[in-house]
């Protein structure tokens, strides 16, 4: 679990990452999820009164879940059939979460 509170945060997920939770409060966060993940890995990102950008590998296939609470999310990735599958649960609360490729 990674927690960022007030101020700019940055998280780089390690190779073979599994189930990770990142919580950001009152500060923008950049999450580098380009490292290879374990099969079935899941990334949960919660933002409260701020925004987060999740950077994923090019051509990644995104399986998105979660919900917005007076917030928003967007996905700017061109998936490929053989791209890496990433399960992301996005929960922006009065904030935003953007998923983009590197």
Number of C-alpha atoms within 10 A of each C-alpha: 8 12 13 18 14 12 12 15 17 15 15 12 17 13 12 11 16 16 14 14 14 17 18 27 21 16 17 23 25 18 18 18 22 19 14 17 20 13 12 10 16 20 20 18 22 24 26 21 17 22 24 28 19 21 19 22 20 16 17 20 19 18 11 15 11 14 15 17 13 11 18 17 18 12 13 10 18 13 16 12 9 9 14 19 20 22 17 20 17 24 23 27 20 15 23 24 26 17 20 17 18 13
